[in-house]
């Protein structure tokens, strides 16, 4: 049976990230902080940048030399900051990455600060001239890396999905549209997601990009509910290259989330030290993600029969892993 066009896109994207999970050579991260505008907001952005740097180079296992943080001039003296977040320096960092990255590497880009929207495109507010979504997309075109993960935590960030969406990219935004302009709390819960055991939603000792998104989005929504306030931000995840994006409560019914489930910020200690088990686990998880992406094109009974076989195989593998812990 022929697969629907959107499902075909999803299958191709998942295949790209299957290779990533199995054989990514190096992980690099570029963390960009925008202008605070006042001491309180500058301090808030500084905390997000420092916490992100510490999480990436600490429990998440990125090499220190592969994590670069750019921030406004007021933070230039901080130990974790490597330069000012001007358009010129951002372009220079992308140029340097172009020299270092290979197609097998992974690139993470995280944006913190205030966002703006001109009716067509969004931007992170940085010193002097801002870069809009299409500027970042153009910078990506000069890189050989095939897999990049974007986390845009600022207000008005939704249109970054349309600007950046492509096969081989995961794009997460704090807001659904460019008109959601209020300060976001999304980055506060992202900090938790990067280090909190609770963010490992399936309790398998690993942390996927999908789990990071789910935890952050769910905690953000819960915050507004507990405060009794109408939510002014609705985060999105796009990882199938269609430029649409899905809210967290719609992931199970959408074509997004499958590729993000096959990309790990952290692998369990056991899997990290056992390449054979890690490879088997990656293969089974990727097969499950591929099957779920094909669900709409399969007969119901055939789908669930195949899913059951894969889940049983995964359960048996998990038992083997637990026995060796």
C-alpha positions as CSV (number, residue, x, y, z in Angstrom):
1,X,0.0,0.0,0.0
2,X,1.4,3.4,-0.9
3,X,2.1,5.7,2.0
4,X,0.5,9.2,2.2
5,X,2.9,11.9,1.2
6,X,3.3,13.3,4.7
7,X,4.0,9.9,6.1
8,X,6.7,9.4,3.4
9,X,8.4,12.7,4.6
10,X,8.2,11.4,8.2
11,X,9.8,8.1,7.3
12,X,12.6,9.7,5.5
13,X,13.3,12.1,8.4
14,X,13.2,9.2,10.9
15,X,15.7,7.3,8.8
16,X,18.1,10.3,9.0
17,X,17.8,10.4,12.8
18,X,18.2,6.6,13.1
19,X,21.6,7.0,11.6
20,X,22.2,9.9,14.1
21,X,21.3,7.8,17.1
22,X,23.5,5.0,16.0
23,X,26.6,6.7,14.7
24,X,26.8,10.5,15.5
25,X,30.5,11.2,15.7
26,X,30.4,14.5,17.7
27,X,27.8,16.7,19.3
28,X,28.2,20.5,19.1
29,X,26.1,23.3,20.6
30,X,25.8,27.0,20.0
31,X,23.9,28.8,22.8
32,X,22.9,32.4,22.0
33,X,21.6,34.8,24.6
34,X,19.9,38.1,23.5
35,X,19.5,41.5,25.0
36,X,17.9,41.6,28.5
37,X,16.9,45.3,28.3
38,X,17.2,45.8,32.1
39,X,19.3,44.2,34.9
40,X,16.6,41.8,36.0
41,X,16.1,40.4,32.5
42,X,19.8,40.3,31.8
43,X,20.2,38.3,35.0
44,X,17.4,35.9,34.0
45,X,19.0,35.3,30.6
46,X,22.4,34.9,32.2
47,X,21.0,32.1,34.5
48,X,19.6,30.3,31.5
49,X,22.8,30.5,29.6
50,X,25.0,29.3,32.5
51,X,22.6,26.5,33.5
52,X,22.4,25.3,29.9
53,X,26.2,25.4,29.5
54,X,26.6,23.4,32.8
55,X,24.0,20.9,31.8
56,X,25.5,20.3,28.4
57,X,29.1,20.0,29.5
58,X,28.1,18.1,32.7
59,X,25.5,15.4,32.9
60,X,24.7,15.5,29.2
61,X,28.3,14.8,28.2
62,X,29.1,17.4,25.6
63,X,32.8,18.2,25.3
64,X,33.6,21.7,26.6
65,X,35.3,22.6,23.5
66,X,32.2,21.8,21.5
67,X,29.9,24.2,23.4
68,X,30.0,27.9,22.6
69,X,27.9,30.5,24.4
70,X,27.4,34.0,23.1
71,X,25.7,36.8,25.2
72,X,25.3,40.5,25.4
73,X,28.3,42.6,26.3
74,X,27.2,43.0,30.0
75,X,27.8,39.3,30.4
76,X,31.1,39.2,28.5
77,X,33.2,38.6,31.7
78,X,31.4,35.5,32.7
79,X,33.4,32.3,32.6
80,X,30.9,30.4,30.4
81,X,30.6,33.2,27.8
82,X,32.8,33.0,24.7
83,X,31.8,36.2,22.9
84,X,29.2,38.9,22.3
85,X,26.0,37.8,20.6
86,X,26.1,40.2,17.6
87,X,25.1,39.2,14.2
88,X,28.7,39.3,13.1
89,X,29.8,37.0,15.8
90,X,27.0,34.6,15.2
91,X,27.9,34.5,11.5
92,X,31.5,33.9,12.5
93,X,30.5,31.0,14.8
94,X,28.6,29.4,12.0
95,X,31.6,29.8,9.7
96,X,33.8,28.1,12.3
97,X,31.3,25.3,12.6
98,X,31.4,24.9,8.8
99,X,35.1,24.1,9.2
100,X,34.6,21.6,12.0
101,X,31.3,19.7,11.4
102,X,30.9,16.5,9.4
103,X,27.7,15.1,8.0
104,X,27.7,12.5,10.8
105,X,27.8,15.2,13.6
106,X,24.8,16.7,15.5
107,X,24.4,20.4,16.0
108,X,22.3,21.9,18.8
109,X,21.3,25.6,18.7
110,X,19.5,27.1,21.7
111,X,18.2,30.7,21.7
112,X,17.3,32.6,24.9
113,X,16.0,36.1,25.5
114,X,13.3,38.3,24.0
115,X,11.7,37.7,20.6
116,X,10.0,40.0,18.1
117,X,7.8,39.6,15.1
118,X,7.5,41.9,12.1
119,X,4.3,40.3,10.7
120,X,6.3,37.8,8.5
121,X,9.3,36.6,10.4
122,X,10.5,36.3,14.0
123,X,13.9,37.3,15.5
124,X,15.8,37.0,18.7
125,X,16.7,40.5,19.9
126,X,20.5,40.7,19.9
127,X,22.9,43.7,20.1
128,X,22.6,45.9,17.0
129,X,21.0,44.2,14.0
130,X,18.8,41.2,14.7
131,X,18.8,38.0,12.6
132,X,15.5,36.7,11.5
133,X,14.6,33.1,11.0
134,X,15.5,33.1,7.3
135,X,19.0,34.4,8.2
136,X,19.6,31.5,10.5
137,X,18.3,29.1,7.8
138,X,20.8,30.6,5.3
139,X,23.6,30.1,7.7
140,X,22.6,26.4,8.1
141,X,22.9,25.9,4.3
142,X,26.6,26.4,4.5
143,X,27.1,23.6,7.0
144,X,27.8,20.0,6.1
145,X,26.0,18.6,9.1
146,X,22.8,16.8,8.2
147,X,21.2,16.8,11.7
148,X,20.4,19.9,13.7
149,X,18.2,20.5,16.8
150,X,16.9,24.0,17.4
151,X,15.3,25.1,20.7
152,X,13.9,28.6,20.5
153,X,12.8,29.6,24.0
154,X,11.8,33.2,23.5
155,X,8.5,35.0,22.9
156,X,7.2,35.3,19.3
157,X,9.3,32.3,18.3
158,X,6.6,30.3,16.5
159,X,7.5,31.4,13.0
160,X,11.0,30.0,13.4
161,X,9.4,26.6,12.5
162,X,8.4,27.8,9.1
163,X,11.8,29.4,8.5
164,X,13.9,26.4,9.7
165,X,11.8,23.3,9.0
166,X,13.5,20.8,6.8
167,X,14.4,17.1,6.7
168,X,17.1,16.4,9.3
169,X,16.0,19.2,11.6
170,X,14.1,19.2,14.8
171,X,12.7,22.7,15.7
172,X,11.1,23.5,19.0
173,X,9.6,26.9,19.8
174,X,8.2,28.3,23.0
175,X,5.2,29.9,21.2
176,X,2.7,28.9,18.5
177,X,2.7,32.2,16.7
178,X,4.7,35.4,16.4
179,X,1.9,37.3,18.2
180,X,2.5,35.5,21.5
181,X,4.7,38.3,22.7
182,X,4.7,37.9,26.5
183,X,7.8,36.8,28.3
184,X,8.0,33.0,28.2
185,X,8.4,30.7,31.1
186,X,9.3,27.8,28.7
187,X,13.1,28.3,29.3
188,X,12.6,27.9,33.1
189,X,11.2,24.4,32.7
190,X,13.7,23.6,29.9
191,X,16.4,24.0,32.5
192,X,14.6,21.4,34.6
193,X,14.2,19.1,31.7
194,X,17.9,19.0,31.0
195,X,18.8,17.8,34.4
196,X,15.7,16.5,36.3
197,X,15.2,12.7,36.6
198,X,11.5,13.3,36.1
199,X,12.1,14.4,32.5
200,X,13.0,10.8,31.7
201,X,9.3,10.1,31.1
202,X,9.7,6.3,30.4
203,X,12.2,5.9,33.2
204,X,14.7,4.1,31.1
205,X,17.7,6.1,32.1
206,X,18.0,7.9,28.8
207,X,16.7,11.4,27.8
208,X,15.4,12.0,24.2
209,X,14.7,15.3,22.6
210,X,11.1,14.4,22.5
211,X,11.1,13.8,26.3
212,X,12.7,17.2,26.8
213,X,10.0,18.9,24.7
214,X,7.2,16.9,26.4
215,X,8.4,17.6,29.9
216,X,9.0,21.3,29.2
217,X,5.7,21.9,27.4
218,X,3.7,20.0,30.0
219,X,5.3,21.8,33.0
220,X,4.7,25.1,31.3
221,X,1.0,24.4,30.7
222,X,0.7,23.2,34.3
223,X,2.2,26.4,35.6
224,X,-0.5,28.5,34.0
225,X,-3.2,26.1,35.2
226,X,-1.9,26.3,38.8
227,X,-1.8,30.1,38.6
228,X,-5.3,30.2,37.3
229,X,-4.1,32.3,34.3
230,X,-4.8,32.0,30.6
231,X,-1.7,30.5,28.9
232,X,0.1,33.1,26.8
233,X,2.5,30.6,25.2
234,X,1.9,27.3,23.4
235,X,5.1,25.5,22.4
236,X,5.5,23.5,19.2
237,X,7.7,20.7,17.9
238,X,8.4,20.1,14.2
239,X,10.6,17.2,13.2
240,X,9.1,15.8,10.0
241,X,10.1,18.8,7.8
242,X,6.5,19.9,6.9
243,X,6.8,23.3,8.6
244,X,3.7,22.9,10.7
245,X,4.6,21.9,14.2
246,X,2.5,20.1,16.8
247,X,1.5,21.0,20.4
248,X,2.4,18.5,23.0
249,X,-1.2,17.3,23.6
250,X,-1.4,16.5,19.8
251,X,1.8,14.5,19.5
252,X,0.2,11.1,19.6
253,X,-2.1,12.0,16.7
254,X,0.4,13.9,14.6
255,X,3.3,13.0,12.4
256,X,5.7,14.9,14.6
257,X,7.7,13.5,17.5
258,X,9.0,10.3,16.0
259,X,12.4,11.6,14.9
260,X,12.8,13.5,18.2
261,X,12.2,10.2,20.0
262,X,15.2,8.7,18.3
263,X,17.7,11.5,19.2
264,X,19.1,11.3,22.7
265,X,20.7,14.1,24.8
266,X,21.7,11.4,27.3
267,X,21.9,7.6,27.2
268,X,21.6,5.5,30.3
269,X,24.9,4.6,32.0
270,X,24.5,1.0,31.0
271,X,23.9,1.7,27.4
272,X,26.6,4.3,27.2
273,X,29.1,1.7,28.3
274,X,27.7,-1.2,26.1
275,X,27.7,-0.3,22.4
276,X,26.1,-3.6,21.5
277,X,23.1,-3.2,23.7
278,X,22.8,0.5,22.8
279,X,22.8,-0.4,19.1
280,X,20.1,-3.1,19.7
281,X,18.0,-0.6,21.7
282,X,18.4,2.1,19.1
283,X,17.3,-0.2,16.3
284,X,14.2,-1.4,18.1
285,X,13.2,2.1,19.2
286,X,13.7,3.3,15.6
287,X,11.6,0.4,14.2
288,X,8.8,1.3,16.6
289,X,9.0,5.0,15.6
290,X,8.9,4.0,11.9
291,X,5.9,1.7,12.5
292,X,3.9,4.4,14.3
293,X,4.7,6.9,11.5
294,X,3.2,4.3,9.0
295,X,0.1,3.7,11.1
296,X,-2.3,5.6,8.8
297,X,-1.3,3.5,5.9
298,X,-1.7,0.1,7.6
299,X,-4.6,-2.1,8.3
300,X,-5.5,-1.8,12.0
301,X,-4.9,-5.5,13.0
302,X,-1.7,-5.7,11.0
303,X,-0.4,-2.5,12.7
304,X,-1.1,-3.7,16.2
305,X,0.2,-7.2,15.6
306,X,3.5,-5.7,14.3
307,X,3.6,-3.2,17.2
308,X,3.1,-6.0,19.7
309,X,6.0,-8.0,18.3
310,X,8.3,-5.0,18.6
311,X,7.2,-4.0,22.1
312,X,7.7,-7.6,23.3
313,X,11.2,-7.6,21.8
314,X,12.0,-4.3,23.5
315,X,10.7,-5.6,26.8
316,X,13.0,-8.6,26.6
317,X,15.9,-6.4,25.7
318,X,15.1,-4.2,28.7
319,X,15.2,-7.3,30.9
320,X,18.6,-8.1,29.6
321,X,19.8,-4.6,30.2
322,X,18.4,-4.6,33.8
323,X,20.2,-8.0,34.5
324,X,23.5,-6.4,33.6
325,X,23.0,-3.3,35.7
